[in-house]
Amino acid sequence: MAVTPPLPRRAPDEDVPYGVRIAAAWSWRMIAIILAAGIVVWLLSHVSLLVIPVMVAALLSGLLSPIVSFQRRHGLPNGVATALTVVGFLAVVVGSLSVVGRTLARGFASLWDQALTGLAQIQGWLATGPLQITNEELDGYIENALRELQDNSASIVTGALSWGSTLGHLAAGFLLAVFALVFFLLEGGRIWRFLVGLMPRQAQAATGGAGRLGWRTLVNYVRVQLFVAFVDAVGIGLGALILGVPLALPLGVLVFIGSFIPILGALVTGALAVLLALVANGWVNALIMLAIVLIVQQAESHILQPLVMGKAVSLHPLAVVLAVAGGSMIAGIAGALFAVPVMAVLSTMVRYIAGRGWDADGPAANPPPPAGQAPADTDGEGPPRAGPFVPGTVGTP
């Protein structure tokens, strides 16, 4: 009687099609990446009072580090160069805001009579126009509004207290940002070498080189943002000057400063320009000013910024637009402010690591490991070559 040999046992994976196995492998890795990113964002949202000032200080250090480097090259000590740069920057900002504030206060004082005349015209239009609202009815509406304010005084006080807490957080964040900025400019290279030294030895070359290129990308971003803010300020300020809107020069300065605050800055400065045109020159002039503000802001946000910013930070214009939109949905104004620089820096660092850019940096950037120690490969795709990384003193990294 013949004995049938047992059939060979098949591995469980052999019964699963190859495409399904590849899709599953990619799926669980993508899920892990998204989950890790979500956890990081959730954790950072609980320490935003610390994270946002530090990121603001990083952006400002990208703007001011060339000034500090210029002073160092001309013989000034590091501490003196940093102190002069920070104090000078704060003096320029505070002085500009002070001059603009005083000019606006004097201008509004001279426009007060025109504002009262405009209110009288509005009241007359309400009475004689299609609404046919008499003075008695208007007084009744005002009394109802005052009564509503009295009835909701508790919520108003609560809101005022919350605003007071927010102002306190803003003051603390400002001090923290200035403190971090000083040390970024003063000891940025030492801080970066310390962070690179925390990495495994086989990953220090990749980390250091990626950080150096990421820093250069951040500096380019800040410079381009300055150019975009300047174009925005010139467009709106020149339009106001042509239309005869008063206070055109301080208005342009406010637009320049507000351009660095996404969404809110453009909204406030644009509304101020339209209000000045309305009070000084009437409805037609205000509508023309509104059209100019919308055209300049839309051209800046949808044409100039994506094209120029995309070239400077090596991002596609569509990626810039999507980054700003996604950042604003996730973290509001702060997300819109930091979305593009964070994406640009990460894109540069990832491309550097994926292309093993530290191999092309030369032996000066990648010194050999100490004698008797075997070098290790960072990604397992080739022979190990790089030892510890010692970054240069280029900017903050």
C-alpha positions as CSV (number, residue, x, y, z in Angstrom):
1,M,0.0,0.0,0.0
2,A,1.6,3.3,-1.1
3,V,1.9,6.0,1.4
4,T,1.1,9.5,0.1
5,P,3.8,12.0,1.2
6,P,2.5,14.9,3.2
7,L,2.0,18.2,1.3
8,P,4.7,20.8,2.0
9,R,3.5,23.4,4.5
10,R,3.1,26.9,3.1
11,A,4.0,30.0,4.9
12,P,0.9,32.1,5.8
13,D,2.3,35.1,3.8
14,E,2.3,33.0,0.6
15,D,-1.5,32.9,0.6
16,V,-1.6,36.7,0.6
17,P,-1.1,38.4,-2.8
18,Y,2.1,40.4,-3.2
19,G,0.3,43.7,-3.8
20,V,-1.7,43.3,-0.6
21,R,1.4,42.6,1.4
22,I,3.1,45.8,0.0
23,A,-0.1,47.9,0.7
24,A,-0.3,46.5,4.2
25,A,3.4,47.3,4.9
26,W,3.0,50.8,3.6
27,S,-0.3,51.3,5.5
28,W,0.9,50.4,9.0
29,R,4.0,52.6,8.5
30,M,2.0,55.5,7.4
31,I,-0.4,55.0,10.3
32,A,2.5,55.0,12.7
33,I,4.0,58.2,11.1
34,I,0.6,60.0,11.3
35,L,0.0,58.9,14.8
36,A,3.4,60.0,16.0
37,A,3.0,63.4,14.2
38,G,-0.5,63.8,15.8
39,I,0.9,63.1,19.3
40,V,3.7,65.6,18.8
41,V,1.3,68.3,17.7
42,W,-1.0,67.5,20.6
43,L,1.9,67.7,23.1
44,L,3.2,71.0,21.6
45,S,-0.3,72.5,21.8
46,H,-0.1,72.2,25.6
47,V,3.2,74.1,25.8
48,S,2.4,76.7,23.1
49,L,3.5,79.5,25.5
50,L,7.0,78.0,25.3
51,V,7.1,76.8,21.7
52,I,5.7,79.8,19.9
53,P,8.2,82.4,21.5
54,V,11.1,80.0,20.8
55,M,10.0,79.7,17.1
56,V,9.6,83.4,16.8
57,A,13.1,83.8,18.2
58,A,14.4,81.4,15.6
59,L,12.8,83.4,12.8
60,L,14.2,86.6,14.1
61,S,17.6,85.1,14.5
62,G,17.5,84.1,10.9
63,L,16.8,87.8,10.1
64,L,19.5,89.2,12.4
65,S,22.3,86.6,12.3
66,P,23.8,88.2,9.1
67,I,24.1,91.5,11.0
68,V,25.8,89.9,13.9
69,S,28.2,88.0,11.5
70,F,29.0,91.3,9.8
71,Q,30.0,93.0,13.1
72,R,32.1,90.0,14.1
73,R,34.0,90.1,10.8
74,H,34.8,93.7,11.6
75,G,36.4,93.0,14.9
76,L,33.5,93.4,17.4
77,P,33.3,90.8,20.2
78,N,30.5,88.3,20.0
79,G,28.6,89.7,23.0
80,V,28.9,93.3,21.9
81,A,27.7,92.5,18.4
82,T,24.7,90.5,19.8
83,A,23.8,93.3,22.2
84,L,24.0,96.0,19.6
85,T,21.9,94.0,17.1
86,V,19.1,93.1,19.6
87,V,18.9,96.5,21.2
88,G,19.0,98.2,17.7
89,F,16.2,95.8,16.5
90,L,14.0,96.5,19.5
91,A,14.7,100.3,19.2
92,V,13.7,100.2,15.5
93,V,10.4,98.3,16.2
94,V,9.4,100.3,19.2
95,G,10.4,103.6,17.6
96,S,8.5,102.8,14.4
97,L,5.4,101.9,16.4
98,S,5.7,105.0,18.5
99,V,6.0,107.3,15.5
100,V,3.1,105.7,13.8
101,G,1.0,105.8,16.9
102,R,1.6,109.5,17.5
103,T,1.1,110.3,13.8
104,L,-2.2,108.4,13.8
105,A,-3.3,110.0,17.1
106,R,-2.7,113.5,15.6
107,G,-4.4,112.6,12.4
108,F,-7.4,111.1,14.0
109,A,-7.7,114.2,16.2
110,S,-7.9,116.3,13.1
111,L,-10.3,113.9,11.5
112,W,-12.7,113.9,14.5
113,D,-14.9,116.6,13.1
114,Q,-15.2,114.8,9.8
115,A,-16.1,111.6,11.7
116,L,-18.9,113.4,13.5
117,T,-20.1,114.8,10.2
118,G,-20.1,111.3,8.8
119,L,-22.1,110.0,11.7
120,A,-24.6,112.7,11.2
121,Q,-24.9,111.9,7.5
122,I,-25.4,108.2,8.4
123,Q,-28.1,109.2,10.9
124,G,-29.8,111.3,8.2
125,W,-29.6,108.5,5.6
126,L,-31.2,106.1,8.1
127,A,-34.1,108.5,8.6
128,T,-34.6,109.5,5.0
129,G,-33.4,106.4,3.2
130,P,-35.2,103.2,2.5
131,L,-35.0,102.1,6.1
132,Q,-37.0,105.1,7.4
133,I,-35.7,104.9,10.9
134,T,-36.7,107.9,13.0
135,N,-34.5,109.4,15.7
136,E,-36.9,108.0,18.4
137,E,-36.5,104.5,17.0
138,L,-32.7,104.9,16.8
139,D,-32.6,106.1,20.4
140,G,-34.7,103.0,21.4
141,Y,-32.2,100.8,19.6
142,I,-29.3,102.4,21.5
143,E,-31.1,102.0,24.8
144,N,-31.8,98.3,24.1
145,A,-28.1,97.9,23.3
146,L,-27.1,99.5,26.6
147,R,-29.6,97.3,28.4
148,E,-28.1,94.2,26.9
149,L,-24.7,95.4,28.0
150,Q,-25.9,95.8,31.5
151,D,-27.6,92.4,31.5
152,N,-24.5,90.7,30.3
153,S,-22.0,92.5,32.4
154,A,-20.8,89.3,34.1
155,S,-19.9,87.7,30.8
156,I,-18.2,91.0,29.7
157,V,-16.1,91.1,32.9
158,T,-15.2,87.4,32.3
159,G,-14.1,88.3,28.8
160,A,-12.1,91.2,30.0
161,L,-10.4,89.0,32.6
162,S,-9.6,86.5,29.9
163,W,-8.2,89.3,27.7
164,G,-6.1,90.3,30.7
165,S,-4.7,86.8,31.0
166,T,-4.0,86.7,27.3
167,L,-2.1,90.0,27.5
168,G,-0.1,88.6,30.4
169,H,0.7,85.5,28.3
170,L,1.8,87.8,25.4
171,A,4.1,89.8,27.7
172,A,5.6,86.6,29.1
173,G,6.0,85.2,25.5
174,F,7.6,88.5,24.4
175,L,10.2,88.3,27.2
176,L,10.9,84.7,26.5
177,A,11.3,85.3,22.8
178,V,13.8,88.2,23.5
179,F,15.7,85.9,25.9
180,A,15.9,83.1,23.4
181,L,16.9,85.4,20.6
182,V,19.8,86.7,22.6
183,F,21.2,83.2,23.2
184,F,20.4,82.0,19.6
185,L,22.6,84.9,18.3
186,L,25.2,84.7,21.1
187,E,25.7,80.9,21.4
188,G,23.8,79.4,18.5
189,G,26.7,77.3,17.3
190,R,27.4,75.9,20.7
191,I,23.7,75.1,21.3
192,W,23.6,73.3,17.9
193,R,26.8,71.3,18.6
194,F,25.3,70.2,21.9
195,L,22.1,69.0,20.2
196,V,24.1,67.2,17.5
197,G,26.2,65.5,20.2
198,L,23.1,64.0,21.7
199,M,22.5,62.0,18.5
200,P,24.2,58.5,18.0
201,R,27.7,58.9,16.6
202,Q,26.7,57.3,13.3
203,A,23.9,59.9,12.8
204,Q,25.8,63.0,13.8
205,A,27.1,63.8,10.3
206,A,23.6,63.5,8.7
207,T,22.0,65.5,11.5
208,G,24.6,68.3,11.4
209,G,24.6,68.7,7.7
210,A,20.8,68.6,7.5
211,G,20.5,71.2,10.2
212,R,23.0,73.5,8.5
213,L,21.0,73.4,5.2
214,G,17.8,73.8,7.1
215,W,19.1,76.9,8.7
216,R,20.1,78.4,5.4
217,T,16.5,77.7,4.1
218,L,15.1,79.5,7.2
219,V,17.3,82.6,6.5
220,N,16.1,82.7,2.9
221,Y,12.5,82.5,4.1
222,V,12.8,85.4,6.4
223,R,14.5,87.6,3.7
224,V,11.7,86.8,1.2
225,Q,9.0,87.5,3.8
226,L,10.6,90.9,4.3
227,F,10.4,91.5,0.5
228,V,6.7,90.4,0.4
229,A,5.8,92.6,3.3
230,F,7.6,95.6,1.7
231,V,5.6,95.0,-1.6
232,D,2.4,94.8,0.3
233,A,3.1,98.0,2.2
234,V,4.1,99.9,-0.9
235,G,1.0,98.8,-2.8
236,I,-1.5,99.8,-0.1
237,G,0.4,102.9,1.0
238,L,0.8,104.2,-2.6
239,G,-2.8,103.5,-3.4
240,A,-3.8,105.5,-0.3
241,L,-1.5,108.4,-1.3
242,I,-2.9,108.5,-4.8
243,L,-6.5,108.5,-3.5
244,G,-5.7,111.4,-1.1
245,V,-6.3,109.3,2.0
246,P,-4.7,111.0,5.0
247,L,-1.9,109.3,7.0
248,A,-0.7,107.3,4.0
249,L,2.9,106.9,5.2
250,P,2.1,105.6,8.7
251,L,-0.5,103.4,7.2
252,G,2.1,101.8,4.9
253,V,4.3,101.2,8.0
254,L,1.4,99.5,9.8
255,V,0.8,97.4,6.7
256,F,4.4,96.3,6.6
257,I,4.4,95.3,10.3
258,G,1.0,93.6,10.0
259,S,2.1,91.5,7.0
260,F,4.1,89.4,9.4
261,I,0.9,88.4,11.3
262,P,-1.1,86.1,9.0
263,I,-4.8,86.8,8.5
264,L,-5.2,89.1,11.5
265,G,-2.6,91.6,10.4
266,A,-4.0,92.0,6.9
267,L,-7.5,92.3,8.3
268,V,-6.7,95.0,10.8
269,T,-4.5,97.1,8.5
270,G,-6.9,96.8,5.6
271,A,-9.9,97.8,7.7
272,L,-7.9,100.8,9.0
273,A,-7.1,102.0,5.5
274,V,-10.8,101.7,4.4
275,L,-11.9,103.5,7.6
276,L,-9.5,106.4,7.0
277,A,-10.8,106.7,3.4
278,L,-14.4,106.6,4.6
279,V,-14.0,109.3,7.2
280,A,-11.8,111.6,5.1
281,N,-13.2,111.3,1.6
282,G,-16.5,109.5,1.7
283,W,-18.1,106.3,0.5
284,V,-16.8,106.3,-3.1
285,N,-13.2,106.8,-2.0
286,A,-13.6,104.1,0.7
287,L,-14.9,101.6,-1.8
288,I,-12.0,102.3,-4.2
289,M,-9.6,101.9,-1.2
290,L,-11.3,98.6,-0.3
291,A,-10.8,97.4,-3.9
292,I,-7.1,98.4,-3.8
293,V,-6.6,96.6,-0.4
294,L,-8.3,93.4,-1.7
295,I,-6.3,93.4,-5.0
296,V,-3.0,93.9,-3.3
297,Q,-3.6,91.3,-0.6
298,Q,-5.0,88.7,-3.0
299,A,-2.1,89.3,-5.4
300,E,0.4,89.0,-2.6
301,S,-1.1,85.9,-1.0
302,H,-2.0,84.0,-4.2
303,I,0.6,85.1,-6.8
304,L,3.7,86.9,-5.3
305,Q,4.1,84.9,-2.1
306,P,3.7,81.4,-3.6
307,L,6.0,82.1,-6.5
308,V,8.8,84.0,-4.7
309,M,8.5,82.1,-1.5
310,G,8.4,78.7,-3.4
311,K,11.6,79.5,-5.2
312,A,13.4,80.8,-2.1
313,V,12.5,77.8,0.1
314,S,12.4,75.1,-2.7
315,L,8.7,74.5,-2.3
316,H,6.1,74.3,-5.0
317,P,3.6,77.3,-4.9
318,L,0.8,74.9,-4.3
319,A,2.6,73.4,-1.3
320,V,3.0,77.0,0.1
321,V,-0.7,77.7,-0.3
322,L,-1.7,74.3,1.2
323,A,0.8,74.7,4.1
324,V,-0.6,78.1,5.1
325,A,-4.2,76.8,4.8
326,G,-3.5,73.6,6.8
327,G,-1.5,75.4,9.4
328,S,-4.2,78.0,10.0
329,M,-6.8,75.2,10.3
330,I,-4.6,73.3,12.8
331,A,-3.2,76.0,15.0
332,G,-4.8,79.3,13.9
333,I,-2.6,82.3,13.4
334,A,0.5,80.6,14.8
335,G,0.0,77.7,12.4
336,A,-0.3,80.0,9.4
337,L,2.9,81.9,10.5
338,F,5.1,78.8,11.0
339,A,3.7,76.4,8.5
340,V,5.8,77.5,5.5
341,P,9.2,77.8,7.3
342,V,8.7,74.5,9.1
343,M,7.7,72.7,5.9
344,A,10.6,74.3,4.0
345,V,13.2,73.3,6.7
346,L,11.9,69.8,6.9
347,S,11.9,69.4,3.2
348,T,15.5,70.5,2.9
349,M,16.6,68.3,5.7
350,V,14.8,65.2,4.4
351,R,16.3,65.7,0.9
352,Y,19.8,66.1,2.4
353,I,19.5,62.9,4.4
354,A,17.8,60.9,1.6
355,G,20.6,61.9,-0.8
356,R,23.4,61.2,1.7
357,G,24.6,64.8,1.3
358,W,27.1,64.5,4.1
359,D,29.2,62.2,1.9
360,A,29.8,65.2,-0.5
361,D,30.7,67.6,2.3
362,G,34.3,66.4,2.3
363,P,36.6,65.3,5.1
364,A,36.5,68.7,6.8
365,A,32.8,68.3,7.6
366,N,33.0,64.6,8.2
367,P,36.2,63.8,10.1
368,P,37.1,60.1,10.5
369,P,36.1,58.3,13.7
370,P,38.7,57.8,16.5
371,A,41.2,55.0,16.0
372,G,39.9,51.6,17.0
373,Q,36.3,52.5,16.5
374,A,34.4,51.1,13.6
375,P,32.2,53.6,11.8
376,A,28.6,52.8,11.3
377,D,26.2,53.3,8.5
378,T,23.2,55.6,9.1
379,D,20.7,53.9,6.8
380,G,22.0,50.5,6.0
381,E,22.2,51.3,2.2
382,G,25.9,51.6,1.8
383,P,29.3,51.3,3.4
384,P,29.7,53.4,6.5
385,R,31.8,56.5,5.9
386,A,30.9,59.4,8.2
387,G,32.1,60.0,11.8
388,P,31.1,62.7,14.2
389,F,30.0,66.0,12.7
390,V,31.4,69.3,13.8
391,P,29.3,72.0,12.4
392,G,30.7,75.3,11.4
393,T,29.6,78.6,12.8
394,V,27.3,79.6,9.9
395,G,24.3,81.5,11.5
396,T,22.7,79.8,14.4
397,P,23.7,76.1,13.7
